[in-house]
Amino acid sequence: MIAIPSVSVTYAQDGTSTRPNDLGMRPMQERAYQKRGEQYLLIKSPPASGKSRALMFIALDKLTHQKLKQAIIVVPEKAIGASFHDEPLTKFGFWADWQVEPRWNLCNAPGNDGGKVEAVKTFIESEAKVLVCTHATFRFAVDKFGVEMLDDRLIAVDEFHHVSSNPDNKLGDHIRQLMTRDKTHIVAMTGSYFRGDAEAVLHPEDEAKFHTVTYTYYEQLNGYEYLKQLDIGYYFYSGNYTDEIMQVLNPNEKTILHIPNVNSRESTKDKIREVEHIIEALGEWQGIEPNTGFQQVKTAEGKILKIADLVDDDPSKRDQVAAALKDPSQKNNRHYVDIIIALGMAKEGFDWIWCEHALTIGYRSSLTEIVQIIGRATRDAPGKTRARFTNLIAEPDASEMMVTEAVNDTIKAIAASLLMEQVLAPRFEFKPKRPDNQPTPGFEYGDSGYDPTRCNVGVNPETGQIELEIKGLAVPKSPEASRICREDLTELVTAFVQDKPTIERGLFDEELVPEELTQLRMGKIIKDKFPNLDEGDREAVRQHAIAALNLVQQAKKTLNEGDGVATKNTDLIDGVRQFALSVTELDIDLIDRINPFGEAYAILAKSMSEERLKLVAEAIAAKRTKLTPGEAKDLAIRAFRFKKERGRLPSASSQDAWERRMAEGATAFVRFKDEGYYD
């Protein structure tokens, strides 16, 4: 097994992030409450930092002092609705308690969304103040009754990264409608302000309307009372992961173990047997605890482990285990359960404060999912001084240099996520095949290089762009169509695969997408999205979009299916390109050294300290800056004065906009100076 890499982050442990003020607010909540008067508020803050309670403080102020009629809290899953149960806030110093009448927490209500949609209308017409419902119920209600019913109300959207700038994202479309109407207050909350796919959460012009409160992972963990250290490690194996699992699974650590998706390379295709194998590897099975449904296993040392199996296909068994894990009376009982084994559950919004180890089997291409899983282990709890995230991955079929670069980019993506930065996917670029074609500067075309006699696939390692030559490809004529082909293809592909008629017609059959779908449905999507394009340009855009779709499908087919067997395992390398637009542009080396490891090697990362995270933040800010060299120099001078007066440089994460501007200018000045602008 190859360990790649182990990132250790050590924190000051000063207790500030959990220490309340006179109103019972922790630092993040106080920071958000200071912005309570804003109509549009975006809270970017890690799991366990207290976003739910921050919303309670803000919503109570808006209902009482800002004269809003009602507050509607929208959550992605019914289980997360429990985060907004009654809270006695006056007990801790606030001027009112948070109360939700039981009938208006629709996450607890039985039945389907149809009845709950009508309940939303009944609530709107009532004198009640707070409603909690799922994203789905909210979407259906707005579709049925219109956004006008939400005038003069607060809409709070939890896990806001479910919103997308794609016009076919219903929740995102409703948010845009509300903002256009401008008669509703919106509080958006998320622990990962990126989706892990090609979509931005908000268009820049919409995001600019929000006042943002950012509280980073580092601030959160640095202020914990107990948790001192977070370790992030990548381990490569060959063969079946079940044969290697005990090298990374410590029975003495409270662990959430996510087994791989059944369609992934790492899966054995028998998820039930995988769970059985893990339980057998842990020790001797002792039976099932009747009250909880937990499996009981005796280890070689004689310890009895209690294991919650959330993979079992039997709904009655799985539901009993899930209900037992939610038992509020056991929340503070460290010995209640030891290991949770899950497949798609126990990720977003799942709260088990005692979790010390989040162990994930199989490569995860979604950075959102990675961050959510890391968040399961980063709760503060008595006696819990260390937490870790481990990803156990099939060994890549790639050179040492490629793996090293991919690992470095992956760590940069995680570092960006710790700083609450959004990371987006690469762009596709296609050009018609002609005999006189030349290689595009900056693109790499594989070991054999560029060959004008064949179609070529190239990748720009600096930007993550993917270029493909296609015989007979239509060329866009207008500047707008050319821009769409450069910048919006991934958005069109996403719209296509989310299109209901497309899905119903068998998009995910083993065969390629039927020609009728690619012509009619994609053509309609492009016509609806870009009505001003003429017929020729629409056809050119359609061909480029279908090329992007087929490239993705064929790559997935080649990598994951082959001729019934797995071929090359390059998921880690290819998946990094989902982060490429942001992280590969960051000139930061987070690899410390490469050491021999058995017959292979281990890549060891530099410690991701506060100072290194600060450098990452400055590098991201430098890439995004729109300052001229002259403006940067002026701001750098002001930053120098700031340092003389206060004894420190301006901070890029300051809550003061002018201080952030000076920090941006100072960073840009250094970059411009290195590039010779001031010589």
Salt bridges, closest charged atoms under 4 A:
GLU38 OE1 - HIS211 NE2 2.91
ASP61 OD1 - ARG36 NE 3.33
ASP61 OD1 - HIS65 ND1 3.05
GLU87 OE1 - ARG53 NH2 2.64
GLU118 OE2 - LYS144 NZ 2.47
GLU125 OE2 - LYS121 NZ 2.65
ASP143 OD1 - LYS170 NZ 3.47
ASP143 OD1 - HIS174 NE2 3.00
ASP151 OD1 - ARG181 NE 2.81
GLU159 OE1 - HIS161 ND1 3.86
ASP197 OD2 - ARG195 NH2 3.17
GLU219 OE2 - ARG31 NH2 2.88
ASP231 OD2 - ARG386 NE 2.72
GLU253 OE1 - HIS357 ND1 3.36
GLU253 OE2 - ARG386 NH1 3.28
GLU253 OE1 - ARG388 NH2 2.83
GLU276 OE1 - ARG273 NH1 3.39
GLU280 OE2 - ARG273 NH1 3.06
ASP313 OD1 - LYS271 NZ 2.82
ASP338 OD1 - LYS254 NZ 2.68
GLU348 OE2 - HIS161 NE2 2.77
GLU348 OE1 - HIS162 NE2 2.85
ASP351 OD2 - LYS331 NZ 3.70
ASP351 OD1 - ARG379 NE 3.18
GLU356 OE1 - ARG334 NH2 3.40
GLU369 OE2 - LYS347 NZ 2.47
GLU369 OE2 - ARG364 NE 3.21
ASP409 OD1 - LYS412 NZ 3.07
GLU421 OE1 - ARG624 NH1 2.54
ASP451 OD2 - ARG454 NE 3.78
GLU467 OE1 - LYS431 NZ 4.00
GLU469 OE2 - LYS431 NZ 3.92
GLU469 OE1 - LYS433 NZ 3.98
GLU480 OE2 - ARG483 NH2 2.99
GLU487 OE1 - ARG483 NH1 3.25
ASP488 OD2 - ARG483 NH2 3.01
GLU491 OE2 - LYS529 NZ 2.65
ASP499 OD2 - ARG521 NE 2.90
GLU516 OE1 - ARG505 NH2 2.96
ASP528 OD2 - LYS524 NZ 2.78
GLU539 OE2 - ARG542 NH2 2.87
GLU561 OE1 - LYS557 NZ 3.57
ASP574 OD1 - ARG577 NH1 3.45
ASP592 OD2 - ARG593 NH1 2.62
ASP634 OD2 - ARG638 NE 3.25
GLU659 OE2 - ARG648 NH1 2.72
GLU664 OE1 - ARG661 NH1 3.77
GLU675 OE2 - ARG671 NH1 3.64
